[in-house]
Amino acid sequence: MRILHVTQTYHPFLERGGPTVKVRSIAEGLTRRGHRNTVLTSWFGRPYRSRRLDVNGVDVVYLRPRGTYRALTLNSGLLKFCRSELPGNDVVHIYGLYDLLGPVVAHYASRRGIPYVIEPLGMTRPIDRSFAMKRVWHSIFGSPMIRNAAMVIATSRQEESELLERGIPRDKVALRYNGVDLDEYLQLPSRGGFRGEWAIPPDEPVILFLGRVIPRKGVDVLIDAFVQACPARGRLVVAGPEGEVGYIAKLREQARAKGVEARTIFAGPLYADAKKSAYVDCDIFALASRYENFANSVAEAIACNKPVIISEQCGIAEFVQGRAGLVISRDARAFAEAITKLLADSALYSQFQQECKNVAARLSWDELLGTQEELYARAKTDHRDVSR
């Protein structure tokens, strides 16, 4: 099968968030399973330019952004690609909604009779900002694109319910969880590397947040919880790129005002072994997000055998509760109590730690890519039946 993946961001631009890693895992995994995969994306490196690379067997077409606004880009070469190269594909997979790549490719795919599936990445309802603009975007681009899609893919039961509540027909909504590449976590760094780099004593409890540092992710909640749960000792590590200019400065001021600035580490973006080293050296991974359609970093922490504490609004919660950690309400007191409980109850901590491997196995891309293949085949069959 020839598959075109359309995504605003792709490797090596890891600072752009979780979809960059996910789309690569899907495309490369499907290539290993014998399919031909092309990724259409934007080039965010400087200088901006168009290029085409073979990345681990995947044909990656990077278009040059002529103009950018936040994640939105106007790309040169897009129309030429749609006219000349789109017809050679059996199915198109579009990730996300708020860009121009998806709507344009969807339009040409419809004209060419090529089925396309959409994976909204939690974008079917506005979450962070620019709510009025996003509603306008949905009315002009998003809703027609979803309406004409062969299938809309949800990555959790939570997102599936949201899509159905939005009025998308039940037979058009499909569930395929996000995954984690377990091969990447077979060999983990030795314990102590991250702690040594940041001068953290071996016996000091470490609470880790890792992700884009934006208000929705709830780092402010974690700082307040950390003050209550670890009043005298412990470190709170905030790792990840700043997603909103000036927000880390606000968090530093919050930590300073609460008296924990010296014990709060803003580690910046961490990738590859540096990221895994942070997972290995933490005691608890915590995410107090206001909304996550899934939460890839939680799956990564579990793959590193770390119990997690997450808010109820995380799509991955159905895999976590009572197995690999605690799922609680999104407030500082609840998080403080949960942190205190896990640090004090060694039996419960060990129970969660032992179950991490089983949870990670259920989220392996090796298993989930089979589901993805079935969804593509179904999209092709349904599209063929409708076209007759």
HELIX and SHEET records of a PDB file:
HELIX    1   1 LEU A   14  ARG A   16  5                                   3    
HELIX    2   2 GLY A   18  ARG A   32  1                                  15    
HELIX    3   3 LEU A   78  SER A   84  1                                   7    
HELIX    4   4 LEU A   86  GLY A   88  5                                   3    
HELIX    5   5 LEU A  101  ARG A  112  1                                  12    
HELIX    6   6 PHE A  131  TRP A  137  1                                   7    
HELIX    7   7 HIS A  138  GLY A  142  3                                   5    
HELIX    8   8 SER A  143  ARG A  147  1                                   5    
HELIX    9   9 ARG A  157  GLU A  165  1                                   9    
HELIX   10  10 ARG A  170  LYS A  172  5                                   3    
HELIX   11  11 LEU A  182  TYR A  185  5                                   4    
HELIX   12  12 GLY A  193  GLU A  197  1                                   5    
HELIX   13  13 PRO A  215  LYS A  217  5                                   3    
HELIX   14  14 VAL A  219  ALA A  229  1                                  11    
HELIX   15  15 TYR A  247  LYS A  258  1                                  12    
HELIX   16  16 GLU A  261  ARG A  263  5                                   3    
HELIX   17  17 ALA A  272  ASP A  281  1                                  10    
HELIX   18  18 ASN A  296  ALA A  303  1                                   8    
HELIX   19  19 ALA A  317  VAL A  320  1                                   4    
HELIX   20  20 ALA A  332  ALA A  344  1                                  13    
HELIX   21  21 SER A  346  ARG A  362  1                                  17    
HELIX   22  22 TRP A  365  SER A  387  1                                  23    
SHEET    1   A 8 ARG A  51  VAL A  55  0                                        
SHEET    2   A 8 VAL A  58  TYR A  69 -1                                        
SHEET    3   A 8 ARG A  36  SER A  42  1                                        
SHEET    4   A 8 ARG A   2  VAL A   6  1                                        
SHEET    5   A 8 VAL A  91  TYR A  95  1                                        
SHEET    6   A 8 TYR A 116  GLU A 119  1                                        
SHEET    7   A 8 MET A 151  ALA A 154  1                                        
SHEET    8   A 8 VAL A 173  LEU A 175  1                                        
SHEET    1   B 3 ARG A  51  VAL A  55  0                                        
SHEET    2   B 3 VAL A  58  TYR A  69 -1                                        
SHEET    3   B 3 LEU A  72  SER A  76 -1                                        
SHEET    1   C 6 THR A 264  GLY A 268  0                                        
SHEET    2   C 6 ARG A 235  ALA A 239  1                                        
SHEET    3   C 6 VAL A 206  LEU A 210  1                                        
SHEET    4   C 6 ILE A 284  LEU A 287  1                                        
SHEET    5   C 6 VAL A 308  SER A 311  1                                        
SHEET    6   C 6 GLY A 325  ILE A 328  1                                        
END                                                                             
